[in-house]
Amino acid sequence: MAESSETEAQASESEDATASAEDAESFQLPEINFATFIFSLNSSVLVHLGIIDDPASGKKVKNLILAKQTIDILGMLEEKTRGNLTEDEKSMLKHMLYDLRMIYVKEKG
């Protein structure tokens, strides 16, 4: 009987893993382009500033060192992509950086 319960538990785990894999395959990620990339970095900064919940823990956690590092990465991208962005991308990055820097200064206090 113990073997039967063990086999049933393993079968159930296998079914759960298969269902999770199927769910992951059906999940559509957004197209990767410059805008989605910098929005992803923007979201990371907001998590590190404690503005939005950390998706892993569901809690607000402030880490100003990581926030500054990611803001600096966005600044580097602005510098290194100068002359290669569309006007919309350039404007989006400029305004995003301004807003994040202002929030960072306020949070650092």
Helices and strands as residue ranges (DSSP letters): H 2-26, H 34-48, H 64-80, H 87-108
